[in-house]
Amino acid sequence: MPLPPLVATIDLALAVIAIEMLVIGLAAWRGAPSSRPALLLTVLSGLGLLLALRTVAAGADPRLTLAALTLGGVAHAADIATRLRRGAGGSLEP
């Protein structure tokens, strides 16, 4: 069986991330533990990287790739800062 085209595979991964973000958002809205926002930062970091890959694979404007990488980088930096504030272990637990 041949592998699906790269863009279709990336789109599938983006759809999974969108579902993850909805689940995390619903959990936070329902009053789940405070680790949910930290999970959201981790997911946003990966989203930025996948969006950048998607823009390159589709031959989009390089400025869109830069914007996606910026989103991923900012989310990653916020994720790292959040983990460091919680302690050296980097746990997502409060």
Secondary structure, 3 states (H helix, E strand, C coil): CCCCCHHHHHHHHHHHHHHHHHHHHHHHHCCCCCHHHHHHHHHHHHHHHHHHHHHHHHCCCHHHHHHHHHHHHHHHHHHHHHHHHHCCCCCCCC
